[in-house]
Amino acid sequence: MKKVIYIIAVLVALGAIGFTLMNNKKEMAATAAIAERKSEAIPVVLTAPKMGAVDKSFTAQGTFVPEQDLTLLSETQGQVTKLYKDNGDRVRAGEALAQVDAQLLRAELVRAQANYTKSKRDLERFENLAAGDAITKRQLEEARLGFSNAEANLITAKKRLADATIKAPISGKINEKFIEVGSFLNPGTKLFNIVNVDNLKMNVKVSEGQVLLIREGEKVKVAADAGNGEAFEGTVKAIAAKGDNSLNYNVELQISNTAGNPLKAGMYGTAFFEVADQGEALLLEREALVGSIQHPQVYVVKNGSAFLKDIKVGSTHGKKVEVTGGLEEGEQVVQSGQINLKNGTKVTVLK
């Protein structure tokens, strides 16, 4: 009898243990389900666009390029006998750079000059004879044609001899020399690259909002990024009439290089556009943007979910960006936590 009671007690204990385990399993499942529902919502920090005072002055970057950059090509044929300039030398327009062997060219000029003199005398004699009806009209026309050919040959010979002395077509510095004494030239051979950096140009891109704030002829401060912060005066020379696919407009600046030419072509620089017109604009934390300034998007929170939205932005003001379209003041925008979001994701707001 005691044995039966013992077996019953054991079975009751095992049943109690099983019942407890089943209850624990249900509680764990319920807890996991609750946790899973909570994990569907992504924690985010919100911000909202607000109206604020803005300084509409802005900067734009570009590269300094020379106003004149010329690669001089040969117009003559022959061997180089002298070089008058080397890399880095400053030259003036019309100054001799090199000399090509011109002995044969001088001989051609002497021959052309002699033929010209003879043809001129022959024409004068034939005109006198024609006045007395001593020759035919055809003979007179042939004499005139012969004189014209001789004159053309003389002009050509003079030009060819002049081309044997290679001269600088512009003022500037020899940036690169492509020939040496003894080089044989043909028409079209590269001779020198001459760069004039007394005046430089800089092409910068500005947005559609910024392009309306500048005018041709206005003064702009310009500085080289690699320099010591020295500012140079630039002038707005041209503003593009048409924007590119990103609605940016090209603006050409002209900069006068100071004595010694501290600015070099190819340097990267920044132009500072000072705008006197101050006002208010709808401002948003730049951190809230998804993507680039060129294609800005934000996540807007509605009814506990985040939705991706295209917006338009203007100039940047420190850590804020001007919103020109797509958002209204006070809309709830995700400032941080966007990396985990997709369109329509549920969110919880962190305070």
C-alpha positions as CSV (number, residue, x, y, z in Angstrom):
1,M,0.0,0.0,0.0
2,K,2.8,2.4,0.8
3,K,4.4,1.6,-2.5
4,V,1.2,2.6,-4.4
5,I,1.0,5.8,-2.4
6,Y,4.6,6.6,-3.3
7,I,4.0,6.0,-7.0
8,I,0.9,8.3,-6.9
9,A,2.9,11.0,-5.2
10,V,5.7,10.8,-7.8
11,L,3.2,11.1,-10.6
12,V,1.5,14.1,-9.0
13,A,4.9,15.8,-8.6
14,L,5.8,15.1,-12.3
15,G,2.4,16.5,-13.4
16,A,3.0,19.6,-11.4
17,I,6.4,20.1,-12.9
18,G,5.0,19.6,-16.5
19,F,2.2,22.0,-15.8
20,T,4.7,24.6,-14.6
21,L,7.0,24.1,-17.6
22,M,4.0,24.5,-20.0
23,N,3.0,27.8,-18.3
24,N,6.5,29.1,-18.5
25,K,6.7,28.2,-22.2
26,K,3.5,30.1,-22.9
27,E,4.7,33.2,-20.9
28,M,8.1,33.2,-22.8
29,A,6.3,33.0,-26.2
30,A,4.0,35.8,-25.2
31,T,7.0,37.9,-24.1
32,A,8.8,37.2,-27.4
33,A,5.7,38.2,-29.4
34,I,5.5,41.5,-27.5
35,A,9.3,42.1,-28.1
36,E,8.9,41.3,-31.8
37,R,6.0,43.8,-32.1
38,K,8.1,46.4,-30.4
39,S,11.2,45.8,-32.5
40,E,9.2,46.6,-35.7
41,A,9.3,50.3,-34.7
42,I,12.6,52.0,-35.4
43,P,13.7,54.6,-32.8
44,V,14.4,58.0,-34.4
45,V,15.0,61.6,-33.4
46,L,12.7,64.2,-35.0
47,T,13.2,67.8,-36.1
48,A,11.0,70.3,-37.9
49,P,11.7,73.0,-40.5
50,K,11.4,76.5,-39.0
51,M,11.5,80.0,-40.4
52,G,14.7,81.8,-39.5
53,A,16.9,84.8,-40.5
54,V,19.5,84.0,-43.1
55,D,22.6,85.7,-44.6
56,K,22.2,85.1,-48.3
57,S,26.0,85.5,-48.9
58,F,27.5,82.3,-50.2
59,T,30.7,80.8,-51.5
60,A,31.5,78.7,-54.7
61,Q,34.5,76.7,-55.6
62,G,36.4,76.5,-58.9
63,T,39.8,76.2,-60.6
64,F,41.9,79.1,-61.8
65,V,42.6,79.0,-65.5
66,P,44.7,81.4,-67.6
67,E,42.9,84.0,-69.7
68,Q,45.4,83.1,-72.5
69,D,46.8,79.6,-73.0
70,L,48.4,79.1,-76.4
71,T,50.4,76.2,-78.0
72,L,52.4,77.8,-80.8
73,L,52.7,75.7,-84.0
74,S,55.3,76.1,-86.7
75,E,54.3,77.8,-90.0
76,T,57.7,77.0,-91.6
77,Q,60.0,74.2,-92.5
78,G,63.6,73.9,-91.6
79,Q,66.2,73.3,-88.9
80,V,66.2,75.3,-85.7
81,T,69.5,77.2,-85.4
82,K,68.9,79.3,-82.3
83,L,66.7,79.4,-79.3
84,Y,66.2,82.7,-77.5
85,K,63.8,81.6,-74.7
86,D,63.5,78.7,-72.3
87,N,61.0,77.3,-69.9
88,G,59.8,79.8,-67.3
89,D,61.0,82.9,-69.3
90,R,58.6,85.8,-69.7
91,V,58.0,87.0,-73.2
92,R,56.3,89.9,-74.9
93,A,54.0,89.7,-77.9
94,G,56.2,89.9,-81.0
95,E,59.4,88.9,-79.3
96,A,61.7,86.4,-81.0
97,L,61.6,82.9,-79.5
98,A,63.7,80.9,-82.0
99,Q,65.4,81.0,-85.4
100,V,65.1,78.5,-88.3
101,D,67.8,78.2,-91.0
102,A,66.8,80.8,-93.5
103,Q,69.6,80.8,-96.2
104,L,67.4,79.2,-98.9
105,L,64.5,81.5,-97.9
106,R,66.7,84.6,-98.3
107,A,67.8,83.3,-101.7
108,E,64.2,82.8,-102.7
109,L,63.4,86.4,-101.6
110,V,66.3,87.8,-103.7
111,R,65.0,85.9,-106.7
112,A,61.4,87.0,-106.1
113,Q,62.5,90.6,-105.7
114,A,64.4,90.5,-109.0
115,N,61.5,89.0,-110.9
116,Y,59.2,91.6,-109.4
117,T,61.5,94.4,-110.5
118,K,61.8,93.0,-114.0
119,S,58.0,92.4,-114.3
120,K,57.3,95.9,-113.2
121,R,59.6,97.4,-115.8
122,D,58.1,95.2,-118.5
123,L,54.6,96.3,-117.6
124,E,55.6,100.0,-117.7
125,R,57.2,99.4,-121.2
126,F,54.1,97.5,-122.5
127,E,51.8,100.2,-121.2
128,N,53.8,102.8,-123.2
129,L,53.7,100.7,-126.3
130,A,49.9,100.1,-125.9
131,A,49.4,103.8,-125.7
132,G,50.8,104.1,-129.3
133,D,49.0,101.0,-130.5
134,A,52.3,99.2,-130.9
135,I,51.2,96.0,-129.2
136,T,48.0,94.1,-128.9
137,K,45.6,94.1,-125.9
138,R,46.4,90.5,-125.3
139,Q,50.1,91.2,-124.9
140,L,49.3,94.0,-122.4
141,E,47.1,91.6,-120.4
142,E,49.9,89.0,-120.3
143,A,52.3,91.6,-119.0
144,R,49.9,92.7,-116.3
145,L,49.3,89.0,-115.3
146,G,53.1,88.4,-115.1
147,F,53.5,91.4,-112.8
148,S,50.7,90.2,-110.5
149,N,52.3,86.8,-110.3
150,A,55.7,88.3,-109.5
151,E,54.1,90.5,-106.8
152,A,52.4,87.5,-105.2
153,N,55.7,85.5,-105.2
154,L,57.5,88.4,-103.6
155,I,54.8,88.7,-100.8
156,T,55.1,84.9,-100.3
157,A,58.9,84.9,-100.1
158,K,58.8,87.8,-97.6
159,K,56.3,85.9,-95.4
160,R,58.2,82.7,-95.5
161,L,61.4,84.5,-94.5
162,A,59.6,86.3,-91.7
163,D,58.2,83.0,-90.4
164,A,61.7,81.6,-90.1
165,T,62.0,83.9,-87.1
166,I,59.5,82.4,-84.6
167,K,57.9,85.2,-82.6
168,A,55.5,85.1,-79.6
169,P,51.9,85.9,-80.6
170,I,51.0,86.8,-77.0
171,S,52.7,88.0,-73.9
172,G,53.1,85.6,-71.0
173,K,55.5,82.9,-69.7
174,I,57.0,79.9,-71.5
175,N,55.2,77.0,-69.8
176,E,56.7,74.3,-72.0
177,K,59.3,74.2,-74.8
178,F,58.9,71.4,-77.3
179,I,62.0,72.0,-79.5
180,E,65.7,72.2,-79.2
181,V,68.5,73.6,-81.4
182,G,68.9,71.1,-84.3
183,S,65.2,70.1,-84.3
184,F,63.7,69.9,-87.8
185,L,60.4,71.6,-88.2
186,N,57.5,71.0,-90.5
187,P,54.3,73.1,-90.7
188,G,52.2,72.2,-87.6
189,T,55.1,71.1,-85.4
190,K,54.5,72.1,-81.7
191,L,57.0,74.8,-80.6
192,F,56.1,76.4,-77.3
193,N,53.2,76.6,-74.8
194,I,52.8,80.2,-73.7
195,V,50.5,81.0,-70.7
196,N,49.5,84.4,-69.6
197,V,48.5,84.5,-65.9
198,D,48.4,88.3,-65.5
199,N,44.7,87.8,-65.7
200,L,43.0,84.5,-64.6
201,K,39.5,83.1,-65.0
202,M,37.5,81.0,-62.7
203,N,34.4,79.1,-63.6
204,V,32.1,78.3,-60.7
205,K,28.6,76.7,-60.4
206,V,25.8,78.3,-58.4
207,S,22.3,77.2,-57.7
208,E,19.1,78.6,-59.3
209,G,18.5,80.5,-56.1
210,Q,22.0,82.0,-55.9
211,V,22.2,83.0,-59.6
212,L,19.4,85.5,-59.1
213,L,21.5,87.3,-56.4
214,I,24.5,88.2,-58.6
215,R,25.0,90.6,-61.5
216,E,27.5,90.9,-64.3
217,G,30.2,93.4,-63.4
218,E,29.9,93.1,-59.7
219,K,33.0,92.6,-57.5
220,V,33.8,89.3,-55.8
221,K,36.5,88.3,-53.3
222,V,38.6,85.3,-54.4
223,A,41.2,83.3,-52.5
224,A,43.3,80.3,-53.4
225,D,42.7,77.3,-51.2
226,A,46.4,76.5,-51.1
227,G,47.4,80.1,-50.3
228,N,47.9,82.0,-47.1
229,G,44.3,83.4,-47.1
230,E,45.2,86.5,-49.2
231,A,42.1,87.7,-51.0
232,F,42.1,88.9,-54.6
233,E,39.5,91.0,-56.4
234,G,37.5,89.3,-59.1
235,T,34.7,90.5,-61.4
236,V,31.7,88.6,-62.6
237,K,32.3,88.5,-66.3
238,A,29.6,86.2,-67.6
239,I,26.5,84.4,-66.2
240,A,25.1,81.4,-68.1
241,A,21.7,81.9,-69.6
242,K,20.8,78.2,-69.1
243,G,21.4,75.8,-66.2
244,D,22.6,72.3,-66.4
245,N,20.6,69.1,-65.6
246,S,21.1,69.8,-61.9
247,L,19.8,73.4,-62.2
248,N,23.2,74.8,-61.6
249,Y,24.5,77.8,-63.5
250,N,28.0,78.5,-64.7
251,V,29.5,81.9,-63.6
252,E,32.7,83.1,-65.1
253,L,34.9,85.3,-62.9
254,Q,37.9,87.4,-64.1
255,I,40.7,87.9,-61.6
256,S,43.6,90.3,-61.9
257,N,46.8,88.7,-60.6
258,T,49.0,91.0,-58.6
259,A,52.6,91.7,-59.2
260,G,54.7,88.5,-59.1
261,N,51.7,86.4,-60.1
262,P,51.1,84.6,-56.8
263,L,48.1,82.8,-58.2
264,K,48.9,79.9,-60.5
265,A,46.8,78.4,-63.2
266,G,45.3,75.1,-62.0
267,M,45.0,76.1,-58.4
268,Y,41.7,75.4,-56.6
269,G,40.0,78.5,-55.3
270,T,37.0,79.8,-53.5
271,A,34.9,82.8,-54.5
272,F,33.0,84.8,-51.8
273,F,29.7,86.4,-53.0
274,E,28.6,89.0,-50.5
275,V,24.8,89.6,-50.7
276,A,23.5,92.7,-48.9
277,D,19.9,91.4,-49.2
278,Q,19.1,89.6,-45.9
279,G,15.8,87.9,-45.1
280,E,14.0,84.9,-43.7
281,A,13.8,81.4,-45.1
282,L,12.5,77.9,-44.1
283,L,15.5,76.2,-42.5
284,L,16.1,72.5,-41.8
285,E,18.9,70.7,-40.1
286,R,21.3,69.5,-42.8
287,E,21.7,66.2,-40.9
288,A,18.1,65.4,-41.8
289,L,18.9,65.1,-45.6
290,V,19.0,61.7,-47.2
291,G,21.3,61.7,-50.3
292,S,23.1,64.7,-51.7
293,I,22.3,68.4,-51.9
294,Q,21.7,67.9,-55.7
295,H,19.0,65.2,-55.0
296,P,17.8,65.9,-51.5
297,Q,15.2,63.7,-49.7
298,V,13.9,63.5,-46.1
299,Y,11.8,61.1,-44.1
300,V,8.6,62.7,-42.9
301,V,6.7,61.0,-40.0
302,K,3.0,60.7,-40.2
303,N,0.8,58.4,-38.1
304,G,3.8,56.7,-36.6
305,S,5.4,55.8,-39.9
306,A,8.3,57.4,-41.9
307,F,7.8,58.2,-45.6
308,L,10.5,59.3,-48.0
309,K,9.9,62.6,-49.6
310,D,11.7,64.6,-52.3
311,I,12.4,68.3,-51.4
312,K,14.1,71.3,-52.9
313,V,16.9,73.1,-51.1
314,G,18.7,76.3,-51.7
315,S,21.8,77.7,-50.0
316,T,23.6,76.2,-47.0
317,H,23.9,78.2,-43.7
318,G,26.2,76.4,-41.3
319,K,24.5,73.2,-40.1
320,K,21.2,74.2,-41.7
321,V,20.0,74.2,-45.2
322,E,17.4,76.4,-46.8
323,V,14.2,74.5,-47.9
324,T,12.7,76.0,-51.1
325,G,10.1,73.4,-51.8
326,G,8.5,70.1,-50.6
327,L,8.2,70.9,-46.9
328,E,6.0,73.0,-44.7
329,E,7.0,74.7,-41.5
330,G,6.4,72.4,-38.5
331,E,6.4,69.1,-40.4
332,Q,7.9,66.2,-38.5
333,V,11.2,65.2,-40.2
334,V,13.6,62.4,-39.1
335,Q,16.9,64.0,-38.1
336,S,18.8,60.9,-37.1
337,G,18.1,57.2,-37.5
338,Q,17.4,57.3,-41.2
339,I,20.0,54.6,-41.9
340,N,17.6,52.0,-40.7
341,L,14.5,53.3,-42.4
342,K,12.6,52.3,-45.5
343,N,9.6,54.0,-47.0
344,G,6.6,53.2,-44.7
345,T,8.7,51.9,-41.7
346,K,7.1,52.3,-38.3
347,V,9.0,54.5,-35.9
348,T,9.2,55.4,-32.2
349,V,10.3,58.9,-31.3
350,L,13.2,59.3,-28.9
351,K,12.9,62.3,-26.7
